[in-house]
Amino acid sequence: MRAMRIGSHTLAPRVVLAPMAGVTDKPFRVLCKRLGAGLCVSEMTTSDPRFWSTAKSRHRMDHAGEPDPISVQIAGTVPQVMAEAARYNVDHGAQIVDINMGCPAKKVCNAWAGSALMREPELVARILESVVAAVDVPVTLKIRTGWDHDQRNAPLIARIAEQSGIAALAVHGRTRDQQYTGSAEYDTIAAIKAQLSIPVIANGDIDSPRKAAAVLAHTGCDAVMVGRAAQGRPWIFREIAHFLEHGEELPAPPLAEVRAILLGHLEHLHAFYGEVSGVRIARKHLGWYAKDRPENAAFRAVVNRAESAEQQLRLTRDYFDALVAGVAPELSAAA
Ligand SMILES: Cc1cc2nc3c(=O)[nH]c(=O)nc-3n(C[C@H](O)[C@H](O)[C@H](O)COP(=O)(O)O)c2cc1C
């Protein structure tokens, strides 16, 4: 299996879970790694120290028990503040620091961070250099292809990244003004890969093993990064890994395995966030797991009513037990 390196870390398989705020928390990262992801990037964490003691930041910076390599994303606009944030996260377990210049949000962490920074190449250089100088771990960068159609300067930013000592670059094949619309274009990613010697990770709309292989072939990239397609489908990582290794598709996971994965995920969410927040956050994941099932609306309606961890687990268990037994689930009775 071809591997990819970030500093001293070897990524095998060459498939990465994209950072997604509100999605790639520790329970989801641990699950995706177990199911085949070579690397999972944390949710974005603010570089502003005033927010580090909030419950949200504490959960985002908690890496206890997380398998290596631990990659933590930071966002911000002030070089010295970003350097401090990088150091703080390394002190709290980060083995890779990832910098977010790919987020389309107008305001990230109360500043024009994210992809807006790509319009200021000199500031980009200063941020990257100060973060790289601040920590001993590898620093990676995530960008889009540019701000809008007329300002697609990702190749320039990519060169700056390499010169600043960035260890690997992830590129989402969209401009900032496209948000998540249209389809990702891979030609710019291929051009960036061709001009750099550091590893490049291709991102955008990769939703199947075949698509992953096609994007790797088209761009020549070292790895692929998967975001939305992993929501409710964490086993996509082993499916992609298997296809890249053997050129054949794995069968869909059996229902009994989906049941076990889902129940384990719920239990981890309840334990990590506590019952009230855990049950609420789990609803979102349950909706994603159910999205490809014909009976999904009914399932969601019932499970969303669960107020306690015990009830959420029981309803989910009952539902899958009925499906596994080949019986149409009695949803209203189960509630
Ligand atoms: C809900 C959500 C949250 C996201 N949060 C972040 C983030 O915190 N940092 C970041 O760099 N990108 C973020 N992104 C962008 C993803 O990392 C990724 O670049 C994008 O979804 C395209 O990949 P995909 O087509 O595989 O989903 C987010 C995307 C989504 C859908």
Ligand as a Chemical Component Dictionary entry (heavy atoms), coordinates in Angstrom:
data_LIG
# 
_chem_comp.id                   LIG 
_chem_comp.type                 NON-POLYMER 
_chem_comp.pdbx_formal_charge   0 
_chem_comp.three_letter_code    LIG 
# 
loop_
_chem_comp_atom.comp_id 
_chem_comp_atom.atom_id 
_chem_comp_atom.alt_atom_id 
_chem_comp_atom.type_symbol 
_chem_comp_atom.charge 
_chem_comp_atom.model_Cartn_x 
_chem_comp_atom.model_Cartn_y 
_chem_comp_atom.model_Cartn_z 
_chem_comp_atom.pdbx_ordinal 
LIG C1  C1  C 0 -20.531 20.940 8.534  1  
LIG C2  C2  C 0 -19.191 21.324 7.971  2  
LIG C3  C3  C 0 -18.243 21.928 8.800  3  
LIG C4  C4  C 0 -16.980 22.282 8.288  4  
LIG N1  N1  N 0 -16.058 22.818 9.138  5  
LIG C5  C5  C 0 -14.788 23.055 8.682  6  
LIG C6  C6  C 0 -13.758 23.479 9.577  7  
LIG O1  O1  O 0 -13.962 23.641 10.788 8  
LIG N2  N2  N 0 -12.512 23.687 9.047  9  
LIG C7  C7  C 0 -12.239 23.526 7.703  10 
LIG O2  O2  O 0 -11.102 23.729 7.291  11 
LIG N3  N3  N 0 -13.199 23.109 6.845  12 
LIG C8  C8  C 0 -14.452 22.852 7.303  13 
LIG N4  N4  N 0 -15.401 22.367 6.434  14 
LIG C9  C9  C 0 -15.029 22.065 5.036  15 
LIG C10 C10 C 0 -14.610 20.590 4.900  16 
LIG O3  O3  O 0 -13.419 20.323 5.619  17 
LIG C11 C11 C 0 -14.380 20.205 3.413  18 
LIG O4  O4  O 0 -13.343 20.998 2.895  19 
LIG C12 C12 C 0 -15.624 20.394 2.560  20 
LIG O5  O5  O 0 -16.777 19.865 3.191  21 
LIG C13 C13 C 0 -15.451 19.714 1.178  22 
LIG O6  O6  O 0 -15.251 18.330 1.309  23 
LIG P1  P1  P 0 -16.454 17.276 1.025  24 
LIG O7  O7  O 0 -17.006 17.577 -0.330 25 
LIG O8  O8  O 0 -15.797 15.923 1.106  26 
LIG O9  O9  O 0 -17.484 17.492 2.094  27 
LIG C14 C14 C 0 -16.675 22.041 6.920  28 
LIG C15 C15 C 0 -17.641 21.453 6.099  29 
LIG C16 C16 C 0 -18.886 21.084 6.594  30 
LIG C17 C17 C 0 -19.890 20.427 5.678  31 
# 
loop_
_chem_comp_bond.comp_id 
_chem_comp_bond.atom_id_1 
_chem_comp_bond.atom_id_2 
_chem_comp_bond.value_order 
_chem_comp_bond.pdbx_ordinal 
LIG C1  C2  SING 1  
LIG C2  C3  SING 2  
LIG C2  C16 DOUB 3  
LIG C3  C4  DOUB 4  
LIG C4  N1  SING 5  
LIG C4  C14 SING 6  
LIG N1  C5  DOUB 7  
LIG C5  C6  SING 8  
LIG C5  C8  SING 9  
LIG C6  O1  DOUB 10 
LIG C6  N2  SING 11 
LIG N2  C7  SING 12 
LIG C7  O2  DOUB 13 
LIG C7  N3  SING 14 
LIG N3  C8  DOUB 15 
LIG C8  N4  SING 16 
LIG N4  C9  SING 17 
LIG N4  C14 SING 18 
LIG C9  C10 SING 19 
LIG C10 O3  SING 20 
LIG C10 C11 SING 21 
LIG C11 O4  SING 22 
LIG C11 C12 SING 23 
LIG C12 O5  SING 24 
LIG C12 C13 SING 25 
LIG C13 O6  SING 26 
LIG O6  P1  SING 27 
LIG P1  O7  DOUB 28 
LIG P1  O8  SING 29 
LIG P1  O9  SING 30 
LIG C14 C15 DOUB 31 
LIG C15 C16 SING 32 
LIG C16 C17 SING 33 
# 
